[in-house]
Amino acid sequence: MAITLSRAQFSYRQAFIQRLLGRPQRAAELCLAALKTEDYSVAHMRAHKMLSEFEFPGEGYFQVLTRIHEHLKPATYLEIGVDKGESFEVVAPTTLALGIDPDPHVKKALGPNQRVFKETSDDFFAKRDVTAELGGKPLDLAFIDGMHQMEFALRDFINVEKYCTPDSTVLIHDVYPIDATSAARERVSWFWSGDIWRLILILKKYRPDLAVNVVAARPTGLAIVQNLDPNSRVLEERQREIIDESLAQDISVLDGRKDEMLNRFPNDWPSIAKLIDSHGRS
C-alpha cells in the first residue's frame, strides 16, 4: 500500500538525505521549502530543528547556560519561564534560586535553596518584596525565557535589572530567529521563538550603555547582557513608545544583516568566558 507524503514530509525527507550526503546547503534549501507549506506537522518541526543546527553548530543553549553557572557560581539566580525545571538542575546547591512560571511542571524535587512561584512575572515583581526573596542580596544572574512576545520580555528585563548590579549578568533566550514563521508573534508552528529578537534591537538603540551579545547557540540564540544599571529608567519611562516603534518593524529589517544587527557572538566557550569576565566581577 503506497504512502502519500505531504509536501512538508517529502521536502524534509529529501533534506535528510542531502544532509547524509554531505550537502548542507541543499538540505537547508529543502528545509526552507518544507517550511513554506502550511502543513505544521512533525516534518515541519524537524525542518526547523535541522535549520537551527545548520545555523548554530556547536553546543546548545542549555550547555552554554550550564557552563555560565559553573563559571560565575552566582550567589543568587532568578529564572522567568521555569516549565519542567531542567535548568534548575544545573544550579549549584549553594545558589539561592527563584523561578517564576504561571504553570510550572517541575519534574524533580527542588533543593533547599530553590523556590518556584506559580504566577506571572508581572505579578511577581508587582506584589512581592523581591529583595527580601533574594535574602537581601542583589541578583547575580537572571535568565529570561518566558512569554515569546517582545513586550513581555521587555517588561521582564526592566524588572530584573532593578535588582542587579553592574557586575550582574542577564541571559535572554530565543533572540535569534530562524525564519519568519517561527518568529511570528502568534504561534503557528511547533518550533516557536516569537519576536524576542526585537528586544535586542531595543536594547542596542535605547540602552547603548549595555553590553549586548547573542551567543550563536541552538536552537535560537542566547543573549548575554552586562554592564547593567539598576538606576536606569529609560526603558520603563519610554516603554509605550518603544513597543509601538518596535512592532512597526517587520522581520525583513534583519535581511542580509542579521548577524550584525543581533550582535552575533561565536559559540566558543573560551571566548564566552572571556566576554563574561571582561564586563563583570570587578
C-alpha positions in Angstrom: 0.0 0.0 0.0 1.5 3.3 -1.1 2.1 6.0 1.5 1.2 9.5 0.4 3.6 12.2 1.8 2.7 15.8 2.3 4.8 18.5 0.7 6.5 19.2 4.0 7.2 15.5 4.7 8.6 15.0 1.2 10.9 18.1 1.4 12.1 17.1 4.8 12.9 13.6 3.8 14.9 14.9 0.8 16.7 17.3 3.2 17.6 14.5 5.5 19.1 12.5 2.6 21.0 15.6 1.3 22.4 16.1 4.8 23.6 12.5 4.9 25.3 13.0 1.6 27.2 16.0 3.0 25.3 18.7 1.1 24.2 21.0 3.9 23.3 23.9 1.6 20.9 21.8 -0.5 19.5 20.3 2.8 18.8 23.8 4.1 17.1 24.8 0.9 14.8 21.8 1.2 14.1 22.6 4.8 13.0 26.1 3.8 10.8 24.5 1.1 9.1 22.4 3.8 8.5 25.4 6.0 6.8 27.3 3.1 3.9 24.9 3.4 1.1 25.2 5.9 1.5 21.6 6.9 2.5 22.1 10.5 3.4 18.5 11.1 6.3 16.7 12.7 8.2 17.2 9.4 7.7 20.9 9.8 9.1 20.8 13.3 12.1 18.7 12.2 12.8 21.0 9.3 13.1 23.9 11.8 15.3 21.9 14.0 17.6 20.9 11.2 17.8 24.6 10.1 18.8 25.6 13.6 21.6 23.0 13.7 22.9 24.4 10.4 22.6 28.0 11.7 24.2 27.2 15.1 26.7 24.4 15.1 28.3 23.6 18.4 26.8 23.4 21.9 23.1 24.1 22.5 21.9 27.0 24.7 21.4 24.6 27.7 25.0 23.5 27.6 26.1 27.2 27.5 23.8 28.0 30.3 25.3 25.2 32.4 28.8 26.5 31.7 27.8 30.0 32.7 26.5 28.8 36.0 29.7 26.8 36.7 31.9 29.8 35.7 30.1 32.5 37.6 28.9 30.5 40.6 26.2 33.1 41.3 25.0 33.6 44.9 21.6 34.5 43.6 19.7 33.4 40.4 16.3 34.2 39.0 14.6 32.4 36.1 11.5 33.5 34.3 9.8 30.6 32.5 10.6 27.5 34.5 8.5 25.0 32.6 9.8 21.5 33.6 12.6 22.8 35.7 15.5 21.3 33.7 17.6 24.5 34.0 17.2 24.5 37.8 19.0 21.2 37.9 22.3 22.8 36.8 22.1 25.5 39.5 24.6 24.9 42.3 23.0 23.8 45.6 24.5 26.9 47.4 22.9 29.3 44.9 19.6 30.9 46.1 17.4 30.3 43.0 14.0 31.7 42.3 11.8 30.5 39.5 8.7 32.2 38.1 6.1 30.5 35.9 2.3 30.7 35.9 2.0 27.0 35.1 5.2 25.1 36.1 5.7 21.4 35.6 8.8 20.8 37.6 9.7 17.1 37.4 12.3 16.8 40.2 12.1 17.9 43.8 13.6 21.4 44.4 16.7 21.9 46.5 16.6 23.7 49.9 17.7 27.0 48.3 15.3 26.8 45.4 11.7 28.1 45.1 9.3 28.3 42.2 6.5 30.9 42.3 3.3 29.8 40.4 2.4 33.2 39.0 3.2 35.5 36.1 6.4 37.6 36.2 4.3 40.8 36.2 2.5 39.7 39.3 5.8 38.5 41.0 7.5 41.9 40.6 4.4 43.9 41.4 3.3 42.1 44.5 6.4 40.6 46.1 9.4 42.1 48.0 12.0 40.8 45.6 14.9 42.0 47.6 13.6 40.0 50.6 13.0 36.9 48.4 16.7 37.2 47.4 17.8 37.3 51.0 18.7 40.9 50.9 21.3 40.3 48.2 21.5 41.7 44.6 20.7 39.5 41.7 23.9 37.9 40.2 22.4 36.0 37.3 19.0 36.0 35.6 17.5 34.0 32.7 14.5 35.4 30.8 12.7 32.6 29.0 9.1 33.4 29.5 6.4 34.6 27.0 7.7 34.7 23.5 6.3 38.2 22.7 8.6 41.2 22.9 6.7 43.4 25.3 6.7 40.7 28.0 10.4 40.1 27.6 10.9 43.9 27.7 9.0 44.2 31.0 10.9 41.3 32.4 14.2 42.9 31.6 13.1 46.2 33.1 12.0 44.5 36.3 15.1 42.2 36.5 17.6 45.0 36.0 16.3 46.9 39.1 17.8 44.1 41.3 21.1 43.8 39.5 24.5 45.4 39.9 26.9 46.5 37.2 28.6 43.1 37.7 25.4 41.1 37.2 24.5 39.1 34.0 21.2 38.7 32.4 20.6 36.0 29.8 17.7 36.1 27.3 16.6 33.1 25.3 15.0 33.0 21.8 16.6 36.1 20.4 17.9 34.9 17.1 15.1 33.9 14.7 15.5 31.0 12.2 12.7 32.1 9.9 9.6 34.3 9.8 7.2 31.5 10.6 8.9 30.6 13.9 9.4 34.3 14.7 5.7 35.2 14.4 4.1 37.0 17.3 1.3 34.4 17.4 2.3 30.8 17.5 1.6 29.0 14.2 4.2 26.2 14.4 5.6 23.8 17.0 9.0 25.4 16.8 8.5 29.0 18.0 10.8 31.7 19.2 8.4 34.5 18.8 9.5 38.1 18.3 12.0 38.3 21.2 14.6 39.3 18.5 13.0 42.8 18.7 14.3 43.2 22.3 17.9 43.0 21.1 17.3 45.9 18.7 15.6 47.9 21.5 18.4 47.4 24.0 21.0 48.4 21.4 19.1 51.6 20.5 17.8 52.8 23.8 20.5 51.4 26.1 23.9 51.8 24.4 25.5 51.6 27.8 24.7 47.9 28.0 27.0 45.2 26.6 24.7 43.0 24.5 25.9 39.9 22.7 24.0 37.0 21.2 25.8 33.6 21.5 25.2 31.5 18.4 23.7 28.6 20.4 20.9 26.5 19.0 18.1 26.5 18.7 17.5 30.3 18.7 20.4 32.0 20.3 21.2 33.1 23.9 21.8 36.8 24.7 24.3 37.8 27.3 23.5 41.3 28.7 26.0 43.0 31.0 27.0 46.5 32.3 23.6 46.7 33.9 22.4 49.8 35.6 19.7 49.3 38.3 19.0 53.0 38.3 18.2 53.4 34.6 14.6 54.2 33.8 14.9 54.9 30.1 13.1 51.7 29.0 10.4 52.0 31.7 9.6 55.6 31.1 9.5 55.2 27.3 8.0 51.8 27.3 4.9 52.5 25.3 6.7 54.5 22.6 9.4 51.8 22.4 6.8 49.0 22.0 4.9 50.8 19.3 8.1 51.6 17.4 9.3 48.1 17.6 6.1 46.5 16.5 6.1 48.7 13.4 9.3 46.9 12.2 9.0 43.8 10.1 11.4 40.9 10.5 12.7 41.8 7.0 14.7 44.5 8.7 17.2 41.8 9.5 17.6 40.6 5.9 21.2 40.4 5.0 22.4 41.9 8.3 21.1 39.5 10.9 24.4 38.7 12.5 25.4 42.4 12.7 22.0 43.7 13.9 21.7 41.0 16.6 25.3 41.2 17.7 26.1 37.5 17.0 28.9 36.2 19.1 30.8 32.9 18.4 29.6 29.8 20.3 33.1 29.1 21.6 33.3 28.6 25.4 36.8 30.2 26.0 35.6 33.3 24.1 32.3 33.4 26.0 34.1 33.1 29.4 36.4 35.9 28.4 33.5 38.1 27.3 31.7 37.5 30.7 34.8 38.3 32.7 35.5 41.5 30.7 32.2 43.0 31.8 31.7 41.8 35.3 33.1 40.6 38.6 35.4 43.6 39.0 
